[in-house]
Amino acid sequence: MSQSEAIWQEVPRGVRLRLHVQPRSARNQIVGVYGSALKVCVTAPPADGAANEAVVQLLCQKLKVPRSTVRIVYGRRGRDKTVEILSSTPRELVGRARSMIANQVDKNSERD
């Protein structure tokens, strides 16, 4: 199993992503890979669900999906999360997720 395959998992109607979230960052961005998760930085604090909502909004933007299709299925109160993204065109969504993750894995390789 490759590093990118550990980060995402195809589910019947979409994809699940493993994330490691860093709240109170300077910018909202996906910065790379952290262990077997995608590292996501958000400016929002980890209070009242603000960081969770920022993570969801960032993923919606990057994957070009509506807010209603993204939900946190594990880790609402911690930094490590699993997010499920549903789509009527799961293969297309999986392709976008793979591409997004591969770009981050490549960026990390260049830094090393």
C-alpha positions in Angstrom: 0.0 0.0 0.0 1.4 3.4 -1.0 1.5 6.4 1.3 -1.3 8.1 -0.6 -3.5 5.0 -0.4 -3.2 5.0 3.4 -4.5 8.5 3.5 -7.7 7.8 1.5 -10.1 5.0 1.2 -12.8 4.5 -1.5 -16.3 3.9 0.0 -19.4 3.0 -2.0 -20.5 6.5 -2.8 -17.3 8.5 -2.4 -14.1 8.7 -0.5 -12.8 8.9 3.1 -9.7 10.9 4.0 -7.6 10.7 7.0 -6.5 14.1 8.3 -4.3 15.6 10.9 -5.5 19.1 11.7 -3.5 22.1 13.0 -5.8 24.8 14.2 -4.8 28.5 14.7 -2.4 28.5 11.7 -1.4 31.5 9.6 -3.4 30.2 6.6 -6.0 27.7 5.6 -4.1 25.1 3.5 -3.2 21.5 2.9 0.5 21.4 3.7 1.5 17.8 3.1 1.5 14.4 4.7 1.8 13.7 8.4 2.3 10.0 9.0 -0.6 8.3 7.3 -2.8 11.4 7.1 -3.0 14.5 5.1 -1.9 17.5 7.2 -4.4 20.4 7.1 -3.8 23.8 8.7 -6.7 26.2 9.5 -6.8 29.6 11.0 -9.8 28.9 13.1 -9.4 28.0 16.8 -10.4 24.5 18.1 -13.5 25.9 19.9 -17.2 25.6 19.2 -16.5 23.5 16.0 -14.8 26.4 14.2 -11.7 24.4 13.2 -13.9 21.5 12.0 -16.0 23.8 9.9 -12.8 25.4 8.4 -11.5 22.0 7.5 -14.8 21.1 5.8 -14.8 24.4 3.9 -11.2 23.9 2.7 -11.9 20.4 1.5 -15.0 21.6 -0.3 -12.9 24.3 -2.1 -10.0 22.0 -3.0 -12.2 19.1 -4.2 -14.9 21.3 -5.7 -17.8 19.6 -3.9 -20.8 21.1 -2.1 -20.7 21.5 1.7 -23.6 19.1 2.1 -21.5 16.2 0.8 -18.7 16.5 3.4 -18.9 15.3 7.0 -16.5 14.4 9.7 -17.1 10.8 10.7 -14.4 10.4 13.3 -12.4 12.8 15.4 -14.7 15.8 15.9 -12.9 16.7 19.2 -9.3 15.8 18.2 -6.6 16.7 15.7 -6.8 13.3 13.9 -10.0 13.1 11.8 -11.6 11.0 9.2 -13.7 12.9 6.7 -16.2 11.3 4.3 -17.0 13.0 1.0 -20.0 11.7 -0.9 -20.5 12.1 -4.6 -22.9 11.1 -7.4 -19.7 10.6 -9.5 -17.5 8.7 -7.0 -14.8 7.8 -9.6 -14.4 11.5 -10.5 -14.1 12.4 -6.8 -11.6 9.6 -6.2 -9.6 11.0 -9.1 -9.6 14.5 -7.6 -8.7 13.2 -4.2 -5.8 11.1 -5.5 -4.5 14.0 -7.5 -4.7 16.3 -4.5 -2.9 13.8 -2.2 -0.3 12.9 -4.8 0.6 16.6 -5.2 1.1 16.9 -1.4 3.2 13.7 -1.3 5.3 15.1 -4.1 5.8 18.4 -2.4 6.9 16.6 0.8 9.4 14.5 -1.2 10.9 17.7 -2.7 11.5 19.1 0.8 13.3 16.0 2.1 
